[in-house]
Amino acid sequence: MLDLPIFFKAIILGIIEGLTEFIPVSSTAHLIIFSQILNFDSIRNNVFEIAIQIGGISAITVIYFKKLNSTFLKFYEKNNQKFIDNLTLAFAPAVIIGLIAHDFIKKYLFSNLVIAFSLIFGGILIILIEKFHKKFTVKNIEDIQKPTALAIGFFQCLAMIPGVSRSGATIMGAMIFGVERKVATEFSFFLAIPTIGSACLYDIYKNFAILSFDDFELILVGVIASFISSLIVIKWLLKFISTHSFASFGYYRIVIGLLILFVSL
């Protein structure tokens, strides 16, 4: 355990959130593990770890402001309507399943063993998908069809299991359905806005009675750190995947999962 000032811990966790939210390694897993290492337990029910994801989606809105602004100001245009419909379809499963399974997941699945196995199996799947699935027919975000968007939404629900990775599930799910790597990644970014935003607000609402003013100060510090690191990672990832596959993240997940498993047993 590391004995550091509480606000310094919040900054570290915010940076970790930003670094891991949009790459397929599971930000939730990293936040839970590093919260244990830092002995950060000032807010119950992992509210801090969930709320600081606001920094990540804020970074997306800044980077893609022109696209989002154009889409919603000109929502009546055909391509924009299709884009909004696809995001809505992809978001819907998370709303339904999240509301049903929220309490069960919080109570039973937030453990190091679940995280370790999720990281390992997810890593293996990423490697296999990158190795054997080479045919990509969807090369523009506007070309994603509604059944594919809905399927991506169901893949996203797998990320409710800690260690799976929301970005990993959505990107790999999209790739399985023939969406090109960069397009799948950007669609995952956009889908993060309603998904993470609603999850953060719901968790804050559910736990509002136990939060103090100091908790909100910690969350603010974490959000700012997450925002800055997310800006860096999103831009880096888009460049990285233009010349690399996601396989390296799969190997990383397996190594980290095995380390967590070794320490936990």
C-alpha positions in Angstrom: 0.0 0.0 0.0 1.2 3.5 -0.8 0.6 6.2 1.8 0.2 9.4 -0.3 -1.9 12.6 0.2 -5.5 11.9 -0.8 -5.6 14.5 -3.6 -2.4 13.1 -5.1 -4.0 9.7 -5.2 -7.0 11.2 -6.9 -4.8 12.7 -9.6 -2.9 9.4 -10.2 -6.2 7.6 -10.5 -7.6 10.3 -12.9 -4.5 9.9 -15.1 -4.9 6.1 -15.1 -8.5 6.4 -16.1 -7.6 8.7 -19.0 -4.8 6.4 -20.1 -6.9 3.2 -20.0 -10.5 4.2 -20.9 -10.2 4.2 -24.7 -7.7 1.4 -25.2 -8.9 -2.2 -24.8 -7.3 -3.0 -21.4 -10.2 -2.2 -19.0 -10.1 1.1 -17.2 -12.3 -0.3 -14.4 -9.8 -3.1 -13.8 -6.9 -0.7 -13.6 -8.7 1.7 -11.3 -9.8 -1.0 -8.9 -6.3 -2.5 -8.7 -4.6 0.8 -8.3 -7.2 2.0 -5.8 -6.1 -1.0 -3.7 -2.4 -0.3 -4.2 -2.9 3.4 -3.3 -5.2 2.4 -0.4 -7.8 4.8 -1.9 -11.1 4.0 -0.3 -12.6 7.3 0.6 -15.8 6.9 -1.5 -17.9 3.8 -1.2 -19.3 1.7 -4.0 -16.5 2.8 -6.4 -18.3 6.1 -7.1 -15.0 8.0 -7.6 -13.7 5.4 -10.1 -16.9 5.7 -12.1 -17.5 9.4 -11.9 -14.0 10.4 -13.1 -14.9 8.8 -16.5 -16.6 12.1 -17.1 -13.2 13.5 -18.0 -12.8 10.9 -20.8 -16.1 11.7 -22.5 -15.4 15.4 -22.1 -12.2 14.8 -24.0 -14.1 13.1 -26.8 -16.5 16.1 -27.1 -13.6 18.5 -27.4 -11.8 16.4 -30.0 -14.9 15.7 -32.1 -16.7 18.9 -31.3 -17.1 19.9 -35.0 -18.6 16.4 -35.9 -20.9 16.4 -32.9 -22.0 20.0 -33.4 -22.7 19.5 -37.1 -24.6 16.2 -36.4 -27.0 17.6 -33.8 -27.5 21.0 -35.4 -28.3 19.3 -38.7 -30.0 16.3 -37.3 -32.5 16.3 -40.1 -29.9 15.4 -42.7 -30.0 11.8 -43.8 -26.5 10.8 -42.7 -26.8 12.6 -39.4 -30.2 10.9 -38.7 -28.6 7.5 -39.5 -25.6 8.3 -37.2 -27.9 9.3 -34.3 -30.2 6.2 -34.9 -27.1 4.0 -34.8 -25.8 5.5 -31.5 -29.3 5.1 -30.0 -29.5 1.5 -31.0 -26.0 0.7 -29.7 -26.8 2.5 -26.5 -30.2 0.9 -25.8 -29.0 -2.6 -24.6 -26.7 -1.0 -22.0 -29.6 1.0 -20.6 -31.9 -2.0 -20.3 -29.4 -4.6 -19.1 -27.6 -2.0 -16.9 -30.7 -1.1 -15.0 -31.6 -4.8 -14.5 -28.1 -6.0 -13.5 -26.6 -2.9 -11.9 -26.9 -4.0 -8.2 -26.0 -7.6 -8.9 -22.8 -6.6 -10.7 -21.8 -4.1 -8.0 -22.4 -6.8 -5.3 -20.9 -9.9 -6.9 -18.5 -9.1 -9.8 -16.2 -6.5 -8.4 -13.4 -8.9 -7.3 -9.8 -9.4 -8.3 -10.5 -12.9 -9.6 -13.3 -11.8 -11.9 -11.0 -9.0 -13.2 -8.1 -11.3 -13.8 -10.1 -13.9 -15.7 -11.8 -11.2 -17.8 -8.5 -9.6 -18.7 -7.0 -13.0 -19.7 -9.9 -14.2 -21.8 -10.5 -10.8 -23.3 -6.8 -10.7 -24.3 -7.0 -14.1 -25.9 -10.1 -13.0 -27.9 -8.4 -9.8 -29.1 -5.4 -11.8 -30.4 -7.6 -14.3 -32.1 -9.9 -11.7 -33.8 -6.8 -9.8 -35.0 -5.2 -12.9 -36.3 -8.1 -14.6 -38.1 -10.6 -11.8 -39.0 -9.2 -9.8 -41.9 -12.2 -8.9 -44.0 -13.5 -5.4 -43.3 -16.3 -4.0 -45.6 -17.4 -1.0 -43.5 -14.8 1.8 -44.0 -16.9 4.8 -43.1 -18.8 5.5 -39.9 -21.8 6.5 -42.0 -21.9 3.0 -43.6 -22.6 1.2 -40.3 -26.0 -0.5 -40.6 -28.6 -0.6 -37.9 -28.3 -4.4 -37.1 -24.5 -3.9 -36.8 -25.0 -0.9 -34.4 -27.4 -3.0 -32.3 -25.0 -5.9 -32.2 -22.2 -3.5 -31.1 -24.5 -2.4 -28.3 -24.9 -6.0 -27.0 -21.2 -6.5 -27.2 -20.8 -3.4 -25.0 -22.9 -5.0 -22.3 -20.2 -7.5 -21.8 -18.1 -4.7 -20.4 -20.4 -4.5 -17.4 -18.2 -7.3 -16.1 -15.1 -5.7 -14.6 -12.0 -6.4 -16.6 -13.7 -6.9 -20.0 -13.2 -3.3 -21.3 -16.0 -1.2 -22.8 -13.8 0.0 -25.7 -12.4 -3.5 -26.2 -15.9 -5.1 -26.4 -17.3 -2.5 -28.7 -14.3 -2.3 -31.0 -13.8 -6.1 -31.3 -17.6 -6.6 -31.7 -17.6 -4.0 -34.6 -14.6 -5.6 -36.2 -16.3 -9.0 -36.1 -19.1 -7.5 -38.1 -16.7 -6.1 -40.7 -16.2 -2.6 -39.5 -12.7 -1.3 -40.3 -10.4 -0.9 -37.2 -10.3 3.0 -37.2 -14.0 3.3 -37.9 -14.8 0.8 -35.1 -12.6 2.8 -32.7 -14.3 6.1 -33.5 -17.7 4.6 -33.2 -16.7 3.3 -29.8 -15.6 6.8 -28.8 -18.9 8.3 -29.8 -20.9 5.5 -28.0 -18.9 6.3 -24.9 -20.6 9.7 -24.5 -24.2 8.5 -23.7 -23.0 5.2 -22.2 -20.4 6.5 -19.7 -22.3 9.8 -19.2 -25.5 8.0 -18.1 -23.6 5.4 -16.0 -21.8 8.2 -14.1 -24.9 10.2 -13.4 -26.8 7.1 -12.3 -24.1 6.0 -9.9 -23.8 9.5 -8.4 -27.6 9.6 -8.1 -27.7 6.2 -6.4 -25.0 7.1 -3.9 -25.7 10.9 -3.5 -26.7 10.5 0.1 -23.3 9.1 1.1 -21.3 11.7 -0.7 -19.7 14.6 1.1 -18.3 18.0 -0.2 -14.8 16.5 0.1 -15.8 13.6 -2.2 -16.9 16.1 -4.9 -13.6 17.9 -4.6 -11.8 14.6 -5.1 -14.0 13.7 -8.1 -13.3 17.2 -9.7 -9.5 16.6 -9.3 -9.9 13.2 -10.8 -12.0 14.4 -13.7 -9.5 17.1 -14.7 -6.6 14.6 -14.6 -8.7 12.1 -16.6 -9.6 14.8 -19.2 -6.0 15.8 -19.8 -4.7 12.2 -20.1 -7.7 11.2 -22.3 -6.9 14.0 -24.8 -3.4 12.6 -25.2 -4.4 9.0 -25.5 -7.3 9.4 -27.9 -5.0 11.3 -30.4 -2.3 8.7 -29.9 -4.5 5.7 -30.4 -5.9 7.0 -33.7 -2.4 7.3 -35.0 -1.3 3.9 -33.5 -4.1 1.9 -35.1 -3.4 3.3 -38.5 -0.2 1.2 -38.6 -0.7 -1.4 -35.8 -3.3 -4.0 -34.7 -4.8 -4.3 -31.2 -2.9 -7.6 -30.6 -0.3 -5.9 -28.4 -3.1 -4.9 -26.0 -4.2 -8.5 -26.0 -0.8 -9.7 -24.8 -0.7 -6.9 -22.2 -4.1 -8.0 -20.8 -2.9 -11.6 -20.5 0.2 -10.6 -18.6 -1.6 -8.2 -16.2 -4.4 -10.7 -15.7 -1.9 -13.5 -14.8 -0.1 -11.1 -12.4 -3.4 -10.2 -10.6 -4.4 -13.9 -10.5 -1.0 -14.8 -9.0 -1.3 -12.2 -6.3 -4.9 -13.0 -5.5 -4.6 -16.7 -5.1 
